Amino acid sequence: MNESTTPGGSAAFELRFRSLFHAGRALAFPCDGGGHVDVARLSAHARANLARARAAVGRDYALPAVEVRTLN
């Protein structure tokens, strides 16, 4: 198993929106390797955060990046 897969074998990626003003702050959402978020699987709060992040790209958040999710 490599670091981009979970024990079940599926990839573990996240779509990460980094703050333009607060280093270390970001909003991250589980996604596939192409950056597609399954919105139906998100909580209402997470859906609202995703919509807010997408609307604030260039103003509050950088363009999103697909990253390998670090599992703690």
C-alpha positions in Angstrom: 0.0 0.0 0.0 1.4 3.5 -0.8 0.5 6.7 0.9 -2.2 7.7 -1.6 -4.4 4.8 -0.8 -6.5 3.9 2.2 -6.6 0.4 3.7 -9.7 -0.4 1.6 -7.7 0.5 -1.5 -9.4 3.7 -2.5 -7.4 6.9 -3.0 -7.4 9.4 -0.2 -7.3 12.9 -1.7 -8.6 16.2 -0.5 -9.4 19.4 -2.3 -7.6 22.1 -0.2 -8.4 25.8 -0.3 -5.5 27.7 1.4 -6.2 31.0 3.1 -4.5 34.0 1.3 -4.1 35.8 4.6 -3.6 33.3 7.4 -0.7 30.9 6.9 -1.6 27.4 7.9 -5.4 27.9 7.6 -7.3 26.1 4.9 -10.6 24.4 4.1 -10.3 20.9 2.9 -12.8 18.4 1.5 -12.5 14.7 0.5 -12.3 14.2 -3.2 -11.1 11.9 -5.9 -7.8 12.2 -7.7 -9.3 14.6 -10.2 -10.5 17.0 -7.5 -14.2 16.0 -7.7 -16.0 16.3 -4.4 -19.0 14.1 -3.8 -21.2 16.9 -2.4 -24.0 14.5 -1.5 -21.7 12.9 1.1 -20.8 16.1 2.8 -22.7 17.4 5.9 -24.7 20.6 5.5 -22.0 22.6 7.3 -19.3 21.2 5.0 -21.4 22.0 1.9 -21.8 25.5 3.0 -18.0 25.8 3.7 -17.3 24.4 0.2 -19.6 26.9 -1.4 -18.1 29.7 0.6 -14.5 28.7 -0.4 -15.4 28.4 -4.1 -17.0 31.8 -4.1 -14.0 33.4 -2.3 -11.2 32.1 -4.5 -9.0 35.0 -5.3 -10.4 37.1 -2.5 -9.9 35.0 0.7 -8.7 31.6 -0.6 -6.1 30.5 -3.2 -7.1 28.3 -6.1 -7.8 24.8 -4.7 -5.2 22.1 -5.0 -5.7 18.3 -5.0 -3.5 16.8 -2.3 -2.9 13.4 -0.8 -4.8 13.4 2.5 -2.7 12.9 5.5 -4.4 10.5 7.9 -3.7 11.0 11.6 
